[in-house]
Amino acid sequence: MASWTLPGGTKAAHTGSSTDRPDGANLRLGIAGYTFLNVPVDGAIAMMKRVGVNQLSIKDFHLPLNSSEDTINTVRAKFNNAGITIYAAGVIYMKTQAEVDTAFDYAKKLGVGMIVAAPNPELLSYVEQKVKATNILIAIHNHGPEDKLYPSPADVYNRVKGLDARMGLCLDIGHAARAGADPVKAVIEYAPRLFDLHIKDLSRIEKQVHPIELGRGVLDIPGLVRALKTVSYAGRCSIEHEMDMKDPLPGVAESAGYFRGVVKTLE
């Protein structure tokens, strides 16, 4: 198994393929699995191939947490055979120690090096024990102003900054902006704990606004890319498309093309 080095020199497990394709300056495009809420596995694979994205954070509606090893191996093989790496699992919610155990067992069987998660804060010390025992990263997802646990990236960072260095943040830039945070500043401020990224855009910055395709809104995507380059971000930039979810392909394609264009322009 390969490994990556976190800021501060900590080694963390990484199961990504050596064929992962950089989309400029080591920024790799991915897809956050929620994008495919209404799309079966074969359809998701076809869409990812059409837009040329080969990194997926899988959601449990495609592979339930209680799946057998045979089922996990079958689904993983489908993606692998299509040239797609399942780099993470999540978002996985954890409200009890048993749910923490289930999530880590699932990640081990799946062979991923990271769980994108939303554990109850009182479980963080137990999660830390599991991280130390398995060397699997935990990237806690900020879910916006409606979320009572982790509304903004600061709420995640302040919870994990004193814990094991393999516990960090999945920065959802849309939810961050709706919660009053600046995603560009968050990248700089929380870089040592920034493990994953969910990217989308907003038509305006309000608490109740719905995400739209990258490049159509007001979020500073060029500034985000500059910040990611500044901190030498080594994770994925995963599109989470939440419009037209019965047919996400056009929005994903537009978002991927826009992001690639921004990265190319700033090389």
C-alpha positions as CSV (number, residue, x, y, z in Angstrom):
1,M,0.0,0.0,0.0
2,A,1.3,3.4,-0.9
3,S,1.2,6.3,1.5
4,W,1.0,10.1,1.5
5,T,2.6,12.5,3.9
6,L,0.4,14.9,5.8
7,P,1.6,18.3,6.9
8,G,4.0,17.8,9.8
9,G,5.3,14.6,8.3
10,T,2.5,12.2,9.3
11,K,2.1,9.2,7.0
12,A,-1.4,8.2,6.1
13,A,-2.7,5.3,4.0
14,H,-3.5,5.9,0.4
15,T,-5.1,3.5,-1.9
16,G,-5.3,5.6,-5.0
17,S,-4.1,4.2,-8.3
18,S,-0.8,5.2,-9.8
19,T,-2.8,6.2,-12.9
20,D,-4.6,9.0,-11.1
21,R,-4.7,11.8,-13.6
22,P,-3.7,15.3,-12.3
23,D,-5.9,18.1,-13.6
24,G,-3.1,20.6,-13.4
25,A,-0.7,21.4,-10.6
26,N,-1.5,18.2,-8.8
27,L,-5.2,19.1,-8.4
28,R,-7.2,16.0,-9.1
29,L,-10.9,16.2,-10.0
30,G,-13.2,13.8,-8.4
31,I,-16.9,13.2,-7.9
32,A,-18.7,13.3,-4.5
33,G,-21.0,10.3,-4.5
34,Y,-24.1,12.2,-3.5
35,T,-24.1,13.5,-7.0
36,F,-25.4,10.1,-8.2
37,L,-28.2,9.8,-5.7
38,N,-30.7,8.8,-8.4
39,V,-28.2,7.1,-10.7
40,P,-27.3,3.4,-10.4
41,V,-23.7,2.2,-10.3
42,D,-23.4,1.4,-14.0
43,G,-24.9,4.8,-14.9
44,A,-22.5,6.6,-12.6
45,I,-19.5,4.8,-14.2
46,A,-20.7,5.7,-17.6
47,M,-21.1,9.4,-16.6
48,M,-17.7,9.5,-15.0
49,K,-16.1,8.0,-18.1
50,R,-17.9,10.6,-20.4
51,V,-16.5,13.5,-18.4
52,G,-13.1,12.0,-17.9
53,V,-13.1,12.0,-14.1
54,N,-11.6,8.9,-12.4
55,Q,-11.8,9.6,-8.7
56,L,-14.9,8.8,-6.6
57,S,-15.9,9.2,-3.0
58,I,-18.6,6.5,-2.8
59,K,-21.9,6.9,-1.0
60,D,-23.7,4.1,0.8
61,F,-26.7,4.1,-1.5
62,H,-24.3,2.5,-4.1
63,L,-22.7,0.3,-1.5
64,P,-24.5,-0.1,1.8
65,L,-22.4,-0.1,5.0
66,N,-23.6,-3.6,5.9
67,S,-22.6,-5.0,2.5
68,S,-20.8,-8.4,2.4
69,E,-17.2,-8.6,1.4
70,D,-18.3,-10.3,-1.9
71,T,-20.7,-7.3,-2.6
72,I,-18.0,-4.8,-1.8
73,N,-15.5,-6.6,-4.0
74,T,-18.0,-6.8,-6.9
75,V,-18.8,-3.1,-6.8
76,R,-15.2,-2.1,-6.3
77,A,-14.2,-4.2,-9.3
78,K,-16.8,-2.6,-11.5
79,F,-15.3,0.8,-10.8
80,N,-11.7,-0.5,-11.0
81,N,-12.3,-2.2,-14.3
82,A,-13.6,1.2,-15.7
83,G,-10.4,2.9,-14.5
84,I,-12.1,4.6,-11.6
85,T,-10.5,4.8,-8.2
86,I,-12.8,4.8,-5.1
87,Y,-10.6,7.0,-3.0
88,A,-12.9,7.6,0.0
89,A,-16.3,6.6,1.4
90,G,-18.9,9.1,2.7
91,V,-20.4,11.1,4.0
92,I,-20.9,8.6,6.8
93,Y,-22.8,9.7,9.9
94,M,-21.7,8.3,13.2
95,K,-24.0,8.7,16.2
96,T,-22.8,5.7,18.3
97,Q,-19.6,3.8,18.9
98,A,-21.1,0.9,17.0
99,E,-21.6,3.1,14.0
100,V,-18.0,4.2,14.2
101,D,-16.9,0.6,14.3
102,T,-19.1,-0.2,11.3
103,A,-17.7,2.8,9.3
104,F,-14.1,1.8,9.9
105,D,-14.8,-1.9,9.1
106,Y,-16.5,-0.9,5.9
107,A,-13.5,1.4,4.9
108,K,-11.0,-1.4,5.6
109,K,-13.0,-3.9,3.5
110,L,-13.4,-1.4,0.7
111,G,-9.7,-0.6,0.8
112,V,-10.0,3.2,1.1
113,G,-7.6,5.4,3.0
114,M,-10.2,8.0,4.0
115,I,-13.7,8.3,5.4
116,V,-15.6,11.5,4.8
117,A,-17.6,11.6,8.0
118,A,-19.9,13.5,10.4
119,P,-19.3,11.9,13.8
120,N,-21.1,13.2,16.8
121,P,-18.5,15.4,18.7
122,E,-18.7,13.2,21.9
123,L,-17.4,10.3,19.8
124,L,-14.3,12.1,18.5
125,S,-12.0,10.6,21.1
126,Y,-13.2,7.1,20.1
127,V,-12.8,8.0,16.4
128,E,-9.3,9.1,17.2
129,Q,-8.6,5.6,18.7
130,K,-9.8,4.0,15.5
131,V,-7.7,6.3,13.3
132,K,-4.6,5.4,15.3
133,A,-5.4,1.7,15.0
134,T,-6.2,1.7,11.3
135,N,-4.3,4.6,9.8
136,I,-7.5,5.6,8.0
137,L,-8.0,9.4,7.6
138,I,-11.2,11.0,8.9
139,A,-12.3,14.1,6.9
140,I,-15.2,15.7,8.7
141,H,-17.7,17.4,6.4
142,N,-19.1,20.9,7.2
143,H,-22.8,20.9,6.3
144,G,-23.9,24.5,6.4
145,P,-26.0,26.6,8.8
146,E,-28.7,23.9,9.2
147,D,-26.1,21.5,10.7
148,K,-26.1,21.5,14.5
149,L,-22.7,19.7,14.6
150,Y,-20.4,21.2,12.0
151,P,-22.0,24.2,10.2
152,S,-18.7,25.8,9.0
153,P,-15.1,24.6,8.4
154,A,-14.0,26.4,11.6
155,D,-16.4,24.2,13.6
156,V,-14.5,21.1,12.3
157,Y,-11.1,22.6,12.7
158,N,-11.6,23.7,16.2
159,R,-12.7,20.2,17.1
160,V,-9.8,18.3,15.5
161,K,-6.8,20.6,15.8
162,G,-5.8,19.1,19.1
163,L,-6.4,15.5,17.9
164,D,-4.4,13.1,15.8
165,A,-3.1,14.7,12.6
166,R,-5.0,12.1,10.5
167,M,-8.3,13.8,11.6
168,G,-9.2,16.7,9.4
169,L,-11.7,18.5,7.2
170,C,-13.7,17.8,4.0
171,L,-14.3,21.4,3.0
172,D,-17.7,21.8,1.3
173,I,-17.2,25.3,-0.3
174,G,-20.9,25.8,-0.9
175,H,-22.0,25.0,2.7
176,A,-19.1,26.9,4.0
177,A,-20.1,30.1,2.2
178,R,-23.8,29.6,3.3
179,A,-22.5,29.4,6.9
180,G,-20.7,32.8,6.5
181,A,-17.2,31.4,5.9
182,D,-14.8,32.4,3.0
183,P,-13.8,29.1,1.3
184,V,-10.6,30.7,0.0
185,K,-9.5,31.8,3.5
186,A,-10.6,28.4,4.9
187,V,-8.1,26.6,2.5
188,I,-5.3,28.8,3.8
189,E,-6.2,28.7,7.5
190,Y,-7.0,25.0,7.7
191,A,-4.5,23.7,5.2
192,P,-2.8,21.3,7.7
193,R,-6.1,19.5,8.2
194,L,-7.6,19.9,4.7
195,F,-8.0,16.3,3.3
196,D,-10.9,16.6,0.9
197,L,-12.9,19.1,-1.0
198,H,-16.5,19.2,-2.2
199,I,-16.9,21.9,-4.9
200,K,-20.0,23.6,-6.2
201,D,-21.2,27.2,-6.8
202,L,-23.9,29.5,-5.4
203,S,-26.0,32.0,-7.3
204,R,-25.8,34.2,-4.3
205,I,-24.5,33.9,-0.7
206,E,-27.5,33.3,1.5
207,K,-28.3,30.6,4.0
208,Q,-31.1,29.0,2.0
209,V,-29.7,29.2,-1.5
210,H,-29.3,26.0,-3.5
211,P,-26.0,25.0,-5.2
212,I,-25.5,25.5,-8.9
213,E,-22.9,24.5,-11.5
214,L,-19.3,25.8,-11.1
215,G,-18.7,29.1,-12.9
216,R,-22.3,30.2,-12.9
217,G,-22.3,31.7,-9.5
218,V,-20.5,34.1,-7.1
219,L,-18.0,31.8,-5.4
220,D,-14.3,32.7,-6.1
221,I,-13.2,29.5,-7.9
222,P,-10.0,31.1,-9.3
223,G,-9.1,32.3,-5.8
224,L,-9.9,28.8,-4.5
225,V,-7.5,27.2,-7.0
226,R,-4.8,29.8,-6.2
227,A,-5.2,29.0,-2.5
228,L,-5.0,25.2,-3.2
229,K,-1.8,25.7,-5.1
230,T,-0.4,28.0,-2.4
231,V,-0.8,25.3,0.3
232,S,0.2,22.5,-2.1
233,Y,-3.1,20.7,-1.6
234,A,-2.7,17.0,-2.4
235,G,-6.3,15.8,-2.1
236,R,-9.1,15.6,-4.6
237,C,-11.4,18.4,-5.7
238,S,-14.7,16.5,-5.9
239,I,-17.7,17.9,-7.7
240,E,-20.8,17.6,-5.7
241,H,-23.7,18.3,-8.1
242,E,-27.1,18.9,-6.5
243,M,-29.2,20.1,-9.4
244,D,-31.1,18.0,-11.8
245,M,-30.1,14.9,-9.8
246,K,-32.1,12.6,-12.0
247,D,-29.8,13.7,-14.9
248,P,-26.6,15.1,-13.3
249,L,-24.4,14.6,-16.4
250,P,-24.8,18.0,-18.0
251,G,-24.1,19.8,-14.8
252,V,-21.1,17.6,-13.9
253,A,-19.7,18.1,-17.4
254,E,-20.0,21.8,-17.2
255,S,-18.5,22.0,-13.7
256,A,-15.6,19.8,-14.7
257,G,-14.9,21.8,-17.8
258,Y,-15.0,25.1,-15.9
259,F,-12.7,23.8,-13.2
260,R,-10.2,22.4,-15.6
261,G,-10.3,25.7,-17.5
262,V,-9.5,27.7,-14.4
263,V,-6.7,25.4,-13.4
264,K,-5.2,25.6,-16.9
265,T,-5.5,29.4,-17.0
266,L,-3.6,29.7,-13.7
267,E,-0.8,27.3,-14.5
